[in-house]
Amino acid sequence: MNSKTKKRMFVVTGIIVMVLVVVLAVVGGSMAAKTVTVADVLSGKYASERIQVSGNVVENSFSTSDNVLTFRMYDSSEGADPNAQLAVRYEGGVAATFGNDVTAICTGTLDEDGTLIATELVTKCPSKYENATDALDVSRLLSYGDSIVGKPVKVSGLVKEGTLTAAGQGDRMVLVSAEDGSEISILFDGALSEEVVDGAALVIGGSLDEQGKLVATDVALQA
């Protein structure tokens, strides 16, 4: 083995070692996080520790600016105080499942103001199914025009590919008629199941606004 080959192998080995060190540090840091409750965090006991806390997103408490998400969370478990709320700051992409009252699992550390600076954010929302027998297809709904603006309706359709976004970003998705391809924009800031993806068949309850968009109050997967 010549000197050039030895040198090349040494460099490659060094890179591999550095990558392994980084990976182990990330994994180890995540594993070292202590699981605590919202009340535990607010007690001030974990100011210098890496923690993982679960809670539900306080309704309309979230906003996104320059890819930084801020929101408040509360403990929804029985006996917990819903008024005890933890502020969270997370920099990174926000999943389409994020929304009002969704369960958020956050891992990070507290800053001087008691805000959880999360480096990891996982959202969970139970799957919900509903029968579409009493729902209107998108095309049928649109055929009624302004006569049903502001009135409660239920509509079924498919999530248009590439339109699904996180809450607070404007239109949450576009629903497409399975019959003729007619479309309607959906406004919704609530939690979505991770099964709500491109092409998913949904049943949505809500009412039409004056712009012809459906302001949803409930979103379920079609049973």
C-alpha positions in Angstrom: 0.0 0.0 0.0 1.6 3.3 -1.1 1.7 6.5 1.0 -1.1 8.2 -1.0 -3.5 5.3 -0.4 -2.6 5.2 3.3 -3.3 8.9 3.6 -6.6 8.6 1.8 -7.7 5.8 4.1 -6.7 7.8 7.1 -8.8 10.8 6.0 -11.8 8.6 5.2 -11.5 6.8 8.6 -11.4 10.2 10.3 -14.5 11.4 8.6 -16.4 8.2 9.5 -15.3 8.6 13.1 -16.5 12.2 13.2 -19.9 11.3 11.7 -20.3 8.5 14.3 -19.5 10.9 17.1 -22.1 13.4 15.9 -24.8 10.7 15.4 -24.1 9.3 18.9 -24.3 12.7 20.4 -27.7 13.5 18.7 -29.1 10.1 19.7 -27.7 10.3 23.2 -29.0 13.8 23.7 -32.5 12.7 22.7 -32.4 9.6 24.9 -31.2 11.8 27.8 -34.3 13.9 27.8 -36.3 13.6 30.9 -40.1 13.1 30.4 -42.0 15.6 32.5 -45.5 17.2 32.7 -46.5 20.8 31.9 -46.9 21.3 35.7 -43.4 20.0 36.3 -41.9 22.4 33.9 -43.8 25.4 35.3 -42.6 24.5 38.7 -39.1 25.7 37.6 -37.3 22.4 38.6 -35.8 21.7 35.1 -34.3 25.0 34.1 -31.0 23.5 33.0 -32.1 20.0 31.8 -33.1 18.6 28.5 -36.7 17.6 28.8 -39.6 16.1 26.9 -43.1 17.3 27.6 -46.5 16.5 26.1 -49.6 18.6 25.9 -52.3 20.0 23.8 -52.0 23.2 21.7 -54.0 26.0 23.2 -56.6 27.2 20.7 -55.4 30.0 18.4 -52.2 30.4 20.5 -49.8 29.6 17.6 -48.1 31.8 15.0 -45.3 31.2 12.5 -42.7 33.8 11.4 -39.6 33.2 9.4 -40.0 29.4 9.9 -40.2 29.8 13.7 -43.4 28.4 15.3 -44.5 29.7 18.7 -47.5 28.4 20.7 -48.7 27.5 24.1 -49.6 24.0 25.4 -51.6 22.6 28.3 -52.0 19.3 30.0 -55.3 17.7 28.9 -55.1 14.7 31.3 -57.7 14.3 34.0 -57.1 16.4 37.1 -54.6 18.7 35.4 -55.1 22.5 35.4 -55.9 23.6 31.8 -55.0 27.2 32.7 -51.4 26.1 33.4 -49.8 26.8 30.0 -46.3 26.4 28.7 -44.9 28.6 26.0 -43.0 26.7 23.2 -40.7 28.0 20.4 -39.7 25.6 17.6 -37.6 26.4 14.5 -38.2 24.1 11.6 -40.9 22.8 9.3 -44.3 22.4 10.8 -46.4 19.3 9.9 -49.8 19.6 8.3 -51.2 17.7 11.3 -50.3 20.7 13.6 -53.4 22.7 14.7 -55.6 23.7 17.6 -55.8 21.1 20.4 -53.5 18.7 18.7 -51.2 16.7 21.0 -47.7 18.0 20.8 -44.6 16.1 22.1 -41.8 18.6 22.5 -38.1 18.0 23.4 -35.7 20.8 24.3 -34.6 23.1 27.1 -36.0 26.1 28.8 -34.7 29.6 28.2 -34.5 32.4 30.8 -38.1 33.4 30.3 -39.4 29.8 30.9 -40.1 29.2 27.2 -39.4 25.7 26.0 -36.9 26.0 23.1 -37.8 22.8 21.3 -35.4 21.0 19.0 -37.9 18.2 18.3 -41.6 18.4 17.7 -44.0 15.5 17.1 -47.7 15.9 16.7 -50.4 13.3 17.2 -54.1 13.4 16.5 -56.4 10.3 16.8 -57.9 9.2 13.5 -61.5 10.1 13.1 -63.9 8.5 10.6 -67.3 9.5 9.4 -69.8 8.1 7.0 -70.4 10.2 3.8 -73.9 9.1 3.1 -75.4 12.4 4.2 -72.6 14.5 2.8 -72.7 16.5 -0.5 -70.1 16.0 -3.1 -68.0 19.1 -3.8 -69.7 19.6 -7.2 -73.2 19.3 -5.7 -72.3 21.8 -2.9 -71.1 24.4 -5.4 -74.2 24.0 -7.5 -76.2 25.7 -4.7 -74.2 28.9 -5.1 -74.8 31.8 -2.7 -78.1 30.3 -1.4 -76.1 28.3 1.2 -73.6 30.8 2.3 -73.4 30.8 6.1 -75.5 27.7 6.5 -74.2 24.4 8.0 -73.2 21.9 5.4 -71.3 18.6 5.1 -69.2 17.9 2.1 -67.1 14.9 0.8 -64.2 14.9 -1.5 -60.5 14.2 -2.0 -57.5 16.2 -0.8 -55.9 17.8 -3.8 -52.3 16.8 -4.2 -49.8 19.4 -3.0 -52.4 21.7 -1.3 -52.2 20.4 2.3 -50.6 22.9 4.7 -50.1 23.5 8.4 -52.6 25.5 10.4 -52.2 29.3 10.3 -50.9 29.3 6.7 -54.1 30.4 5.0 -56.1 27.7 3.1 -55.5 24.4 4.8 -56.2 22.4 1.7 -58.3 22.1 -1.5 -61.0 19.5 -1.6 -61.7 17.9 -5.0 -64.9 16.3 -6.3 -64.5 12.6 -7.0 -67.1 13.0 -9.7 -66.0 15.9 -11.9 -62.9 17.4 -10.4 -64.6 20.5 -9.0 -62.6 22.2 -6.2 -63.2 24.1 -3.0 -60.7 25.7 -0.6 -60.9 24.6 3.0 -60.2 26.9 5.9 -59.4 25.0 9.2 -57.0 25.6 12.1 -57.9 22.5 14.0 -55.8 19.3 14.4 -55.6 16.8 11.6 -54.9 13.1 11.7 -51.6 12.0 10.1 -53.7 9.9 7.8 -55.0 13.1 6.1 -52.6 13.1 3.2 -52.8 13.9 -0.6 -55.7 11.9 -2.1 -57.3 11.1 1.2 -61.1 10.9 1.1 -62.6 13.3 3.7 -65.9 14.3 5.1 -65.9 17.9 6.2 -68.5 19.9 8.2 -68.7 23.7 8.2 -70.2 26.6 6.3 -69.4 28.6 3.1 -68.1 32.1 3.5 -68.7 35.0 1.1 -65.5 34.1 -0.8 -66.8 30.7 -1.6 -64.5 28.9 0.8 -65.6 26.3 3.3 -64.9 27.3 6.9 -64.5 23.9 8.4 -65.5 23.0 12.0 -64.8 19.3 11.7 -62.6 17.2 9.4 -62.9 13.4 9.3 -61.6 10.6 7.2 -64.4 9.0 5.1 -65.4 5.6 6.5 
